[in-house]
């Protein structure tokens, strides 16, 4: 079965803002710096090079080496960390929550998009170095969003109480989750690897940060991936001037609010707060709000004057945590970054931020939509062939697909357009006649025409329904195949966990992704095993 070229815009699974961005709609041009093409990266790294100092590089590398001190590090990753000291080395970054056992499949697509883009950039610009970065969202506090994954349709959830930054959350209790999971996996050699990986990651590490780093490092360390935990006092110190700006001027709120007005024809992903910072300490992460001249930590008794909070920032920058609006700026301040790779929802809120970056004089990165893919077995591909289905067909909404296939299977036309045109021609004479007599007759003719057209449309629907019954078995096979590939009517990558596909395919799963995912092509990739 040949792979169709299915653009993201034609897939039916992307929000209008992303489709317009990919189509480079002129109205959106002021909201981003440069569109993601290989040629545009040259100006991007020239701009970033003039901004990012050697002093910043030394702080970044020192922080990374400290974080990797107890991690088994591949030669490529160690080389990449050292290379960040050089002024001709830049990063490509993706970020992701600390979802249990990586969460949905698209985690892999994010990481591999990032790795593969650095390879393409190196081929295009051999005198520069490009390092793939996985930014762990260790400071998030939405534990309910990350405490589960889905394996073969079964949701495996870790039900414990949690507060504060999720990266600091203990892994205590995950032994029980491991016992549940290992019963589901089977016992082939790939299943053994998956079970060992889960146990080594979550049972033998003390925090979710350590577990997530270990897991990503096992899967991708040999590619040179560098994993960053930004919940770090030395990195926060680099960001402190921008935290001060946020506390005193609320620049992000003013700039982003103005940009959102320009985006009002789209669904807005994130709305800014007047202060886009949290206060964090141990298992506490609460918003900082300014009320009556005092900086208060929401849902606590903590309160600071302006002088006190600036002194706290000076002494303990690690106590300040950027929210979703400010995190992108933090990233671009501490990394020599050229490009952020994310999903449609992520890039939608990044598009709100360009004017804010301009106001604080930080280069805005290139924004690239991560790869999306559909994994199918050869048996499923062969079945699609027998059913006369293309991959493009399978991306259609199920009701539309079934109507289309019932029409094609029918030995006679289901469309009664010819009959409706014939009826309209007959009524044309009556309309001419009506114009020569009383207006009441014209109304009666018009009403009768509408009634008969509606009758034919009703018969058309009944005919389609009858043909669906006639070809029920063929259509059921189509429905079954589409449901396998698009569970619950949605994208496979947003529901299934990578482990079920690894158990079937072993190392070839990631190897094939690394070979076939092309981050700059903006098309769904069909991966047939």
Backbone torsions as a table, in degrees:
resi	resn	phi	psi	omega
1	UNK	NA	117.1	-178.2
2	UNK	-68.2	147.9	177.5
3	UNK	-81.1	121.6	174.6
4	UNK	-73.6	155.4	170.6
5	UNK	-86.9	104.5	-177.3
6	UNK	-110.4	104.1	179.2
7	UNK	-71.5	156.2	176.8
8	UNK	-59.3	-37.6	-177.6
9	UNK	-64.0	-34.4	-176.2
10	UNK	-91.5	-3.9	-174.4
11	UNK	-74.5	-24.6	-177.5
12	UNK	84.2	7.7	-175.4
13	UNK	-117.0	12.1	-177.8
14	UNK	-123.3	143.5	-176.6
15	UNK	-67.4	154.6	-177.8
16	UNK	-54.1	-37.8	-179.1
17	UNK	-61.1	-41.1	179.5
18	UNK	-68.8	-38.3	178.2
19	UNK	-63.5	-42.1	179.1
20	UNK	-67.7	-35.5	176.8
21	UNK	-64.3	-46.9	-179.5
22	UNK	-64.8	-31.2	176.7
23	UNK	-82.5	1.2	179.6
24	UNK	52.9	50.0	176.9
25	UNK	-59.5	127.3	-174.4
26	UNK	-54.8	-34.5	-178.8
27	UNK	-60.3	-25.5	-176.7
28	UNK	-90.3	-11.2	-174.9
29	UNK	-53.3	-38.2	178.8
30	UNK	-67.8	-10.6	-174.1
31	UNK	-93.5	-2.2	175.8
32	UNK	-141.4	165.8	-173.9
33	UNK	-84.6	-60.8	178.6
34	UNK	-142.7	144.0	178.3
35	UNK	-75.9	146.8	-175.3
36	UNK	-72.5	90.5	168.5
37	UNK	-128.5	155.3	-178.7
38	UNK	-57.8	-41.2	-177.9
39	UNK	-63.1	-34.2	-177.1
40	UNK	-71.2	-15.7	-177.6
41	UNK	-71.8	-23.5	-179.0
42	UNK	-62.9	-48.3	177.9
43	UNK	-66.0	-32.2	-179.4
44	UNK	-65.8	-45.3	-178.5
45	UNK	-75.2	-25.1	173.6
46	UNK	-66.2	-41.9	178.8
47	UNK	-65.2	-44.4	-177.9
48	UNK	-68.9	-36.2	-178.7
49	UNK	-61.6	-37.3	-179.8
50	UNK	-73.7	-19.1	-178.4
51	UNK	-92.8	-42.0	-168.6
52	UNK	-89.1	115.2	-171.8
53	UNK	-86.1	164.4	174.6
54	UNK	-62.4	-33.5	179.1
55	UNK	-63.1	-41.9	176.1
56	UNK	-60.5	-40.9	-178.2
57	UNK	-63.2	-40.8	-179.6
58	UNK	-63.7	-41.6	178.9
59	UNK	-64.5	-44.5	-179.3
60	UNK	-61.3	-48.7	-177.6
61	UNK	-65.4	-39.9	177.8
62	UNK	-61.5	-42.0	179.3
63	UNK	-64.9	-43.6	-179.3
64	UNK	-64.9	-41.7	-179.5
65	UNK	-64.8	-36.0	176.9
66	UNK	-66.0	-42.0	-179.5
67	UNK	-67.7	-30.6	-178.9
68	UNK	-92.3	2.7	-174.3
69	UNK	-56.2	-37.4	-177.4
70	UNK	-106.7	16.6	-176.9
71	UNK	-109.8	133.8	174.9
72	UNK	-68.0	111.9	-168.8
73	UNK	-110.1	130.6	178.3
74	UNK	-69.7	160.3	178.1
75	UNK	-60.7	-39.0	-179.0
76	UNK	-65.1	-43.1	179.6
77	UNK	-66.5	-44.2	178.1
78	UNK	-60.6	-41.3	177.5
79	UNK	-62.5	-42.3	-179.7
80	UNK	-64.1	-39.8	178.2
81	UNK	-62.7	-46.4	178.4
82	UNK	-62.6	-38.0	-177.5
83	UNK	-63.6	-24.2	-179.1
84	UNK	-65.1	-12.7	174.4
85	UNK	-74.3	-17.7	-175.5
86	UNK	-88.7	141.7	-175.6
87	UNK	-70.7	-11.8	178.1
88	UNK	-101.3	17.5	178.0
89	UNK	-109.2	132.7	-177.4
90	UNK	-133.2	164.0	-178.3
91	UNK	-114.3	155.3	165.8
92	UNK	-122.0	128.4	-167.8
93	UNK	-122.6	140.5	163.9
94	UNK	-128.1	155.6	178.7
95	UNK	-128.2	154.8	179.7
96	UNK	-158.8	149.7	175.6
97	UNK	-67.1	165.1	-179.4
98	UNK	-86.8	52.3	-178.5
99	UNK	-56.1	140.7	178.9
100	UNK	-56.0	123.7	179.7
101	UNK	52.4	39.7	179.1
102	UNK	78.2	-13.0	179.1
103	UNK	71.2	-137.1	-176.5
104	UNK	-69.5	160.1	-175.7
105	UNK	-56.7	-29.9	-173.7
106	UNK	-66.5	-12.1	171.4
107	UNK	-53.3	-45.4	179.4
108	UNK	-63.2	-39.3	-178.2
109	UNK	-65.5	-36.3	177.3
110	UNK	-62.6	-49.7	-177.6
111	UNK	-63.8	-45.3	-176.6
112	UNK	-70.1	-35.5	173.6
113	UNK	-56.6	-42.1	-178.2
114	UNK	-67.6	-46.6	178.6
115	UNK	-61.0	-47.0	-175.6
116	UNK	-69.0	-31.9	176.9
117	UNK	-66.7	-39.4	178.5
118	UNK	-62.1	-34.1	177.5
119	UNK	-66.5	-44.2	179.5
120	UNK	-63.9	-40.2	179.5
121	UNK	-65.7	-39.8	179.3
122	UNK	-63.5	-38.4	178.7
123	UNK	-66.2	-36.3	-179.1
124	UNK	-78.7	-36.3	-175.8
125	UNK	-127.9	74.0	-172.6
126	UNK	-64.1	-19.4	-179.9
127	UNK	-84.2	-4.1	176.4
128	UNK	-109.1	161.2	175.7
129	UNK	-115.4	145.6	-176.5
130	UNK	-134.7	125.3	-173.2
131	UNK	-115.4	125.5	175.9
132	UNK	-78.2	130.8	-178.1
133	UNK	-118.5	130.6	167.8
134	UNK	-105.1	111.5	179.1
135	UNK	-88.8	107.5	178.4
136	UNK	-75.1	129.7	-179.2
137	UNK	-82.8	65.6	-173.5
138	UNK	-72.6	-20.7	-175.7
139	UNK	-92.1	-6.7	176.7
140	UNK	-58.8	154.3	177.1
141	UNK	-124.4	12.3	-179.4
142	UNK	-87.8	74.0	-174.9
143	UNK	-61.6	-34.5	-178.2
144	UNK	-64.2	-20.9	179.1
145	UNK	-80.7	-16.6	-171.1
146	UNK	-121.9	-2.7	-168.3
147	UNK	-89.7	26.1	-179.1
148	UNK	-156.3	164.9	166.1
149	UNK	-149.1	163.2	-176.3
150	UNK	-111.3	125.3	-179.7
151	UNK	-124.3	115.7	-179.0
152	UNK	50.9	45.2	175.8
153	UNK	82.8	-5.3	-178.9
154	UNK	-104.4	127.5	179.0
155	UNK	-83.6	121.9	178.2
156	UNK	-105.2	110.3	-170.4
157	UNK	-117.6	141.5	177.5
158	UNK	-101.4	100.7	-175.1
159	UNK	-93.8	92.3	174.3
160	UNK	-139.2	160.7	175.8
161	UNK	-77.1	143.4	179.2
162	UNK	-148.9	146.4	173.1
163	UNK	-148.8	160.0	179.2
164	UNK	79.7	-173.9	-178.6
165	UNK	-59.8	129.3	-174.0
166	UNK	-66.3	-28.9	-178.7
167	UNK	-62.6	-26.4	-179.7
168	UNK	-86.2	-4.8	-176.7
169	UNK	-67.7	135.1	177.7
170	UNK	-68.4	152.1	176.0
171	UNK	-90.5	7.5	-179.1
172	UNK	-58.7	130.9	-179.6
173	UNK	102.8	-13.8	-179.7
174	UNK	-75.1	-8.6	172.8
175	UNK	-59.4	-38.5	-179.2
176	UNK	-68.9	-37.5	176.7
177	UNK	-65.0	-39.1	177.7
178	UNK	-60.5	-41.6	180.0
179	UNK	-62.9	-37.9	177.4
180	UNK	-67.1	-44.6	-174.9
181	UNK	-66.8	-43.1	-174.1
182	UNK	-66.3	-22.4	176.9
183	UNK	-71.9	-20.4	-175.3
184	UNK	-92.6	-15.0	-164.1
185	UNK	-88.7	-22.2	-170.8
186	UNK	87.0	-169.8	-171.9
187	UNK	-134.3	16.8	177.3
188	UNK	-71.9	175.3	-173.3
189	UNK	-62.7	-34.5	178.2
190	UNK	-70.8	-37.3	177.2
191	UNK	-64.3	-38.0	177.5
192	UNK	-62.2	-41.9	177.6
193	UNK	-60.5	-45.6	-178.4
194	UNK	-62.6	-43.6	179.5
195	UNK	-64.8	-42.2	178.0
196	UNK	-64.1	-38.9	179.8
197	UNK	-63.5	-44.1	178.4
198	UNK	-62.4	-46.7	-177.2
199	UNK	-64.4	-46.0	-179.7
200	UNK	-63.5	-37.4	-177.3
201	UNK	-72.6	-50.0	-166.4
202	UNK	-105.1	-24.6	-179.8
203	UNK	-91.9	-29.0	-174.6
204	UNK	-104.3	6.2	173.3
205	UNK	-120.3	149.9	-168.1
206	UNK	-88.0	-22.8	-177.3
207	UNK	-132.2	161.5	177.8
208	UNK	-65.4	-33.4	176.2
209	UNK	-60.4	-49.9	-179.0
210	UNK	-63.6	-39.0	-179.6
211	UNK	-65.5	-45.9	-178.1
212	UNK	-66.4	-38.5	178.5
213	UNK	-64.5	-45.6	-179.8
214	UNK	-59.7	-46.8	-177.2
215	UNK	-61.2	-50.4	-179.8
216	UNK	-64.7	-34.3	-179.4
217	UNK	-69.2	-38.4	176.6
218	UNK	-64.1	-44.1	-175.8
219	UNK	-72.9	-35.5	-168.3
220	UNK	-131.3	2.5	-176.7
221	UNK	-57.9	-36.9	-177.4
222	UNK	-68.5	-15.4	177.2
223	UNK	-83.5	-10.2	-177.2
224	UNK	95.8	7.7	178.6
225	UNK	-57.5	135.7	175.1
226	UNK	-110.5	127.2	-175.8
227	UNK	-104.9	127.0	-173.5
228	UNK	-118.5	130.9	170.3
229	UNK	-106.4	109.0	-175.9
230	UNK	-85.0	1.0	173.3
231	UNK	-80.3	72.3	-166.7
232	UNK	-142.9	126.6	-174.0
233	UNK	-62.6	-39.4	-178.0
234	UNK	-69.5	-35.8	177.6
235	UNK	-72.6	-37.5	177.3
236	UNK	-63.3	-33.4	178.8
237	UNK	-62.5	-36.9	176.8
238	UNK	-62.1	-31.6	-175.9
239	UNK	-89.4	-9.9	-172.7
240	UNK	-53.2	-40.6	179.3
241	UNK	-59.6	-32.0	-179.8
242	UNK	-79.6	-30.3	172.6
243	UNK	-64.8	-42.7	177.7
244	UNK	-59.7	-44.5	177.2
245	UNK	-58.1	-41.9	-179.4
246	UNK	-65.9	-42.2	-178.8
247	UNK	-66.3	-39.5	-172.8
248	UNK	-93.3	-34.3	-172.1
249	UNK	-111.7	-21.5	-176.7
250	UNK	52.2	43.2	-176.7
251	UNK	-61.9	-38.9	-177.8
252	UNK	-60.5	-44.4	-179.0
253	UNK	-60.0	-45.3	-177.2
254	UNK	-65.9	-45.9	-175.6
255	UNK	-72.1	-44.7	-176.8
256	UNK	-69.0	-36.9	178.0
257	UNK	-60.5	-40.6	177.9
258	UNK	-66.2	-38.7	179.0
259	UNK	-67.3	-40.3	-179.8
260	UNK	-58.7	-33.6	177.5
261	UNK	-60.4	-34.1	178.7
262	UNK	-75.5	-18.4	-178.5
263	UNK	-103.0	14.5	-171.0
264	UNK	-64.6	-16.0	176.9
265	UNK	-79.4	-6.2	177.9
266	UNK	-113.2	163.2	172.3
267	UNK	-71.7	126.9	-178.0
268	UNK	-83.7	128.2	-176.9
269	UNK	-75.7	-46.0	-175.0
270	UNK	-141.3	135.1	173.9
271	UNK	-104.3	137.0	-177.7
272	UNK	-75.2	154.9	169.6
273	UNK	-100.8	166.0	-178.8
274	UNK	-62.8	-36.4	170.9
275	UNK	-125.2	120.1	-174.0
276	UNK	-100.4	52.4	-178.4
277	UNK	-134.0	148.7	170.0
278	UNK	-111.1	155.3	168.2
279	UNK	-99.2	127.3	178.9
280	UNK	-124.3	142.6	177.7
281	UNK	-164.4	120.1	-178.4
282	UNK	54.9	-114.6	-178.5
283	UNK	-104.0	27.7	179.1
284	UNK	-113.4	131.3	168.9
285	UNK	-145.2	104.2	-177.3
286	UNK	-132.8	153.0	-178.2
287	UNK	-65.2	145.7	170.5
288	UNK	-95.0	126.1	179.7
289	UNK	-125.1	146.8	178.7
290	UNK	-104.0	115.3	-178.7
291	UNK	-136.7	125.8	177.9
292	UNK	53.3	41.1	176.7
293	UNK	77.0	5.0	-179.9
294	UNK	-117.4	142.6	175.8
295	UNK	-92.2	112.6	-176.4
296	UNK	-110.1	145.1	174.4
297	UNK	-94.9	116.5	-173.7
298	UNK	-53.6	139.7	176.1
299	UNK	63.6	22.0	174.7
300	UNK	-139.6	175.1	175.9
301	UNK	-92.3	2.2	-177.5
302	UNK	-69.6	133.8	-177.7
303	UNK	-151.2	140.6	-176.6
304	UNK	-136.6	143.1	168.0
305	UNK	-76.4	173.2	178.6
306	UNK	-61.0	-44.7	179.9
307	UNK	-61.6	-42.8	-177.5
308	UNK	-66.3	-41.4	-176.6
309	UNK	-72.6	-32.3	176.6
310	UNK	-70.7	-33.7	175.9
311	UNK	-68.1	-39.6	176.5
312	UNK	-62.2	-42.8	178.1
313	UNK	-60.4	-41.3	-180.0
314	UNK	-64.2	-41.9	-174.8
315	UNK	-87.1	-32.2	-174.7
316	UNK	-138.9	69.3	179.7
317	UNK	-62.1	-22.3	-179.8
318	UNK	-66.9	-13.7	179.4
319	UNK	-81.9	-3.0	-179.3
320	UNK	-110.5	126.5	-174.8
321	UNK	-124.1	123.6	179.5
322	UNK	-71.0	143.3	174.1
323	UNK	-85.6	-170.3	-174.4
324	UNK	-59.7	-28.8	-179.8
325	UNK	-76.1	-32.9	-173.5
326	UNK	-99.7	-19.8	-179.1
327	UNK	-56.6	-42.3	178.4
328	UNK	-57.6	-37.9	177.9
329	UNK	-66.3	-43.4	177.2
330	UNK	-54.8	-46.2	179.5
331	UNK	-57.7	-46.9	-174.6
332	UNK	-75.8	-18.8	176.5
333	UNK	-78.2	-37.8	-172.8
334	UNK	-97.3	-7.5	-179.8
335	UNK	-120.4	147.5	171.2
336	UNK	-81.3	61.1	-165.0
337	UNK	-91.5	142.3	179.3
338	UNK	-106.9	-32.2	-169.1
339	UNK	-148.9	139.6	170.6
340	UNK	-109.6	131.6	179.7
341	UNK	-110.7	123.0	-178.4
342	UNK	-152.5	178.8	176.1
343	UNK	-79.6	176.4	-177.1
344	UNK	-60.0	-41.8	179.1
345	UNK	-64.6	-39.3	177.9
346	UNK	-64.1	-50.2	-177.5
347	UNK	-64.5	-28.8	178.4
348	UNK	-61.8	-40.4	179.1
349	UNK	-81.3	-26.4	172.9
350	UNK	-61.0	-34.8	180.0
351	UNK	-66.6	-12.3	175.7
352	UNK	-82.5	-9.0	-163.3
353	UNK	-105.3	-9.2	-171.3
354	UNK	-57.3	-46.5	-177.6
355	UNK	-65.4	-32.2	176.6
356	UNK	-64.9	-47.6	176.9
357	UNK	-57.8	-43.0	179.2
358	UNK	-61.0	-40.6	-177.2
359	UNK	-64.8	-34.7	-179.2
360	UNK	-99.0	5.5	172.1
361	UNK	61.4	49.0	173.4
362	UNK	-119.3	130.9	-179.7
363	UNK	-58.7	135.0	-179.7
364	UNK	-88.6	130.8	-174.8
365	UNK	-75.3	162.6	167.8
366	UNK	-68.4	139.8	-179.3
367	UNK	-108.6	124.2	-177.3
368	UNK	-125.5	128.3	175.4
369	UNK	-71.4	127.7	-178.0
370	UNK	-60.8	161.0	173.8
371	UNK	-64.5	147.1	168.5
372	UNK	-122.7	147.5	-177.5
373	UNK	-146.3	160.4	174.0
374	UNK	-124.3	123.7	178.6
375	UNK	-95.0	129.4	178.0
376	UNK	-136.3	152.6	173.2
377	UNK	-84.7	160.9	175.8
378	UNK	-60.9	-35.1	178.0
379	UNK	-61.7	-41.0	178.4
380	UNK	-67.6	-38.8	177.5
381	UNK	-64.1	-41.6	178.6
382	UNK	-65.5	-38.4	179.0
383	UNK	-64.4	-40.4	177.3
384	UNK	-61.5	-40.4	177.1
385	UNK	-59.4	-47.3	-179.1
386	UNK	-62.6	-31.9	-179.8
387	UNK	-86.3	0.7	179.1
388	UNK	70.8	31.7	-176.6
389	UNK	-104.9	139.5	168.7
390	UNK	-96.4	166.3	175.5
391	UNK	-62.2	-36.3	178.9
392	UNK	-61.3	-39.6	175.4
393	UNK	-56.7	-44.6	-174.0
394	UNK	-69.1	-20.0	175.9
395	UNK	-79.8	-11.6	-177.7
396	UNK	-69.4	156.3	173.0
397	UNK	-61.1	141.9	-170.3
398	UNK	-58.9	-42.8	-179.0
399	UNK	-61.4	-41.8	179.5
400	UNK	-66.5	-40.6	-179.7
401	UNK	-63.0	-44.7	-178.0
402	UNK	-66.8	-41.6	177.1
403	UNK	-61.8	-42.8	-179.3
404	UNK	-63.4	-45.6	-177.2
405	UNK	-72.2	-34.7	175.8
406	UNK	-62.9	-38.8	178.0
407	UNK	-65.3	-41.3	-179.9
408	UNK	-70.1	-36.3	-179.8
409	UNK	-71.5	-27.0	-176.2
410	UNK	-62.7	137.5	-179.6
411	UNK	-80.1	-4.4	176.1
412	UNK	-141.0	158.7	-177.9
413	UNK	-64.0	133.2	175.0
414	UNK	-88.3	-25.8	-180.0
415	UNK	-71.1	121.1	-180.0
416	UNK	-98.9	29.3	-179.2
417	UNK	-61.3	-36.9	179.6
418	UNK	-61.9	-43.7	179.9
419	UNK	-65.9	-37.6	178.7
420	UNK	-67.9	-38.3	177.2
421	UNK	-65.8	-40.9	178.2
422	UNK	-61.2	-41.5	179.8
423	UNK	-64.6	-41.2	178.9
424	UNK	-64.1	-37.5	177.4
425	UNK	-63.7	-38.9	178.0
426	UNK	-63.8	-40.7	-178.9
427	UNK	-74.7	-17.7	177.7
428	UNK	-58.9	-43.1	178.5
429	UNK	-61.3	-41.6	-179.4
430	UNK	-66.0	-36.3	177.2
431	UNK	-64.7	-40.2	177.0
432	UNK	-62.0	-44.0	178.6
433	UNK	-63.6	-40.4	-177.3
434	UNK	-63.6	-32.5	180.0
435	UNK	-66.6	-13.7	-178.1
436	UNK	-100.3	1.3	-177.7
437	UNK	-133.1	-162.0	-175.3
438	UNK	-64.4	144.7	-176.8
439	UNK	-61.3	-28.2	-178.8
440	UNK	-62.3	-33.0	178.7
441	UNK	-68.8	-37.3	178.7
442	UNK	-61.0	-41.4	177.9
443	UNK	-63.2	-40.1	179.9
444	UNK	-65.5	-39.5	178.9
445	UNK	-64.0	-45.7	-179.4
446	UNK	-60.9	-43.7	-179.6
447	UNK	-65.1	-40.3	-179.2
448	UNK	-67.7	-38.4	177.8
449	UNK	-62.9	-46.3	179.9
450	UNK	-61.2	-39.6	-178.7
451	UNK	-64.1	-43.0	-177.0
452	UNK	-73.7	-36.6	175.2
453	UNK	-61.9	-43.5	178.6
454	UNK	-62.1	-36.7	177.4
455	UNK	-62.8	-42.0	177.7
456	UNK	-65.8	-39.2	177.9
457	UNK	-63.4	-36.9	177.3
458	UNK	-65.2	-42.9	178.2
459	UNK	-64.2	-35.2	178.7
460	UNK	-61.5	-44.8	178.5
461	UNK	-64.8	-40.2	179.2
462	UNK	-65.0	-38.2	179.3
463	UNK	-65.3	-43.3	177.5
464	UNK	-61.5	-41.8	179.8
465	UNK	-63.6	-40.4	179.2
466	UNK	-64.8	-40.8	179.6
467	UNK	-69.6	-31.8	175.0
468	UNK	-63.6	-38.5	177.9
469	UNK	-66.6	-39.6	-178.5
470	UNK	-63.6	-39.4	-177.0
471	UNK	-105.4	32.0	-173.7
472	UNK	-57.2	-42.1	-176.1
473	UNK	-65.3	-45.0	178.7
474	UNK	-62.4	-42.1	-178.0
475	UNK	-69.5	-34.1	177.3
476	UNK	-64.1	-36.7	178.1
477	UNK	-65.9	-37.0	177.0
478	UNK	-65.6	-44.8	179.5
479	UNK	-61.5	-43.5	-179.0
480	UNK	-61.7	-43.9	-179.5
481	UNK	-65.6	-45.2	-179.7
482	UNK	-63.6	-37.8	179.0
483	UNK	-65.9	-32.6	176.5
484	UNK	-64.7	-41.1	-174.4
485	UNK	-86.1	-25.5	-179.5
486	UNK	-127.3	76.3	-174.9
487	UNK	-59.7	134.5	-179.8
488	UNK	57.9	27.2	176.9
489	UNK	73.3	16.3	-178.3
490	UNK	-125.9	-177.8	-179.8
491	UNK	-72.0	133.1	176.7
492	UNK	-52.5	-41.8	-173.9
493	UNK	-66.0	-17.6	-178.9
494	UNK	-95.7	-0.2	-176.3
495	UNK	-126.2	-52.5	-174.2
496	UNK	-76.5	152.6	175.1
497	UNK	-93.5	150.2	-177.2
498	UNK	-59.2	-26.8	-170.1
499	UNK	-61.7	-36.4	-177.8
500	UNK	-67.3	-29.7	178.2
501	UNK	-82.3	-30.9	175.7
502	UNK	-66.1	-40.3	179.6
503	UNK	-59.4	-35.7	179.7
504	UNK	-79.6	-30.8	-168.0
505	UNK	-122.2	-11.9	179.4
506	UNK	63.2	-148.7	-175.9
507	UNK	-61.6	-23.2	-178.7
508	UNK	-63.8	-20.3	178.6
509	UNK	-59.6	-57.5	-178.0
510	UNK	-72.5	-35.4	178.7
511	UNK	-59.7	-42.9	-179.4
512	UNK	-67.5	-39.6	177.0
513	UNK	-61.7	-44.0	180.0
514	UNK	-63.3	-31.4	-179.7
515	UNK	-79.0	-36.6	-165.6
516	UNK	-107.0	-19.5	-179.4
517	UNK	-77.8	120.9	-178.1
518	UNK	-113.8	100.6	-169.7
519	UNK	-64.3	-24.6	-175.7
520	UNK	-95.5	3.6	-177.3
521	UNK	-90.7	-16.2	175.3
522	UNK	57.1	43.3	179.2
523	UNK	-137.4	147.7	172.5
524	UNK	-62.8	136.0	176.1
525	UNK	-103.4	131.6	175.9
526	UNK	-98.4	119.2	-178.1
527	UNK	-107.9	107.6	-177.5
528	UNK	-103.8	125.7	-179.6
529	UNK	-114.8	NA	NA
